[in-house]
Amino acid sequence: MECCLKCLGGIPYPSLIATILLYAGVALFCGCGHEALSGTVTILQNYFEVIRGPGDGLDVIDIIKYVIYGIASAFFVYGILLMVEGFFTSGAIKDLYGDFKITTCGRCVSAWFIMLTYIFMLAWLGVTAFTSLPVFMYFNIWTICQNTTILEGASLCLDPRQFGVVPIGEEKTVCAGSEKFYKMCESNELDMTFHLFVCALAGAGAAVIAMIHYLMVLSANWAYVKDACKMQKYEDCKSKEEQELHDIHSTRSKERLNAYT
């Protein structure tokens, strides 16, 4: 793909597009996911009276935040590595018939990137599925808030134990009709957190698309490099045979010339 497009000025545009999409998706997922988790903690503390302490379910949210920091750093570096690989492959193909040639190590590195990108794609599919869970949870909460305004007197309750946020032994239920319930439904925190989780889900989906794009680019480059190297070997063998034939003809011509003289 990349090599067939004959990148202008040696710039691997397909890899550049995939890198921009990857950075945008990871930034959207990490930024919105971090703020959404902070909003979730605020909602639990303000309306469900979940007090932060050792062993509480809020520790899991802190762990997820640190995982988000790690994802942001790791994929920033990985995007740079893929761009370097794209420049290397494009430059190698461009100069394949010149002084510079692809080495076996270079082809192994390309194959390694293909395998690693495939693993990361599967990982991002899992992250996307995991991110859809809080979106579904907040959608249910939003639906309950909407139904209580339409159906007056409806007995609807929210229990964070259903979502594994607090231990089973703690009862932190908030039911319709209470002051906390109406304050939560009318607060900007609930609406903002819900939309932040939706944006985080969109970012995870964009990262999956970027990984698929990278797989297409890397696979096409690897196949093209492999075929080009075979063609280079064929051209080298052909040139050697032509040189040998030329030497044979030259030798015979000299022998004939010596025979006449």
Beta strands, then each sheet from edge to edge (+ up, - down):
strand 1: 157-158
strand 2: 174-175
sheet 1: 1+ 2-
end
